[in-house]
Amino acid sequence: MVMEALLVSMHGEQYLFERNSNGHGSKLFECSLWTFPKPGIMKHTISRRSANGIPVPCKETNIMQRIK
């Protein structure tokens, strides 16, 4: 699946994206906030998601660490 992203807003180290995908017979949409609380750490929080236009409950946060 390939997702397209639109940067909606940014403030300091916070980036708000709207992301969508049309693949595998379905449509996916989500709003997500990317923050960088420490060097080498990215926090990705999904605040809203829908699949085929139907809201999907989610309050998901993923924390990623850069590996050297």
Number of C-alpha atoms within 10 A of each C-alpha: 6 8 12 11 16 11 12 10 11 13 8 7 11 14 16 20 19 19 16 19 16 15 11 7 6 10 14 18 22 19 18 22 18 19 19 16 11 10 8 11 14 17 17 18 18 19 14 16 20 16 15 12 11 11 13 14 10 13 11 11 14 10 12 12 11 8 6 4
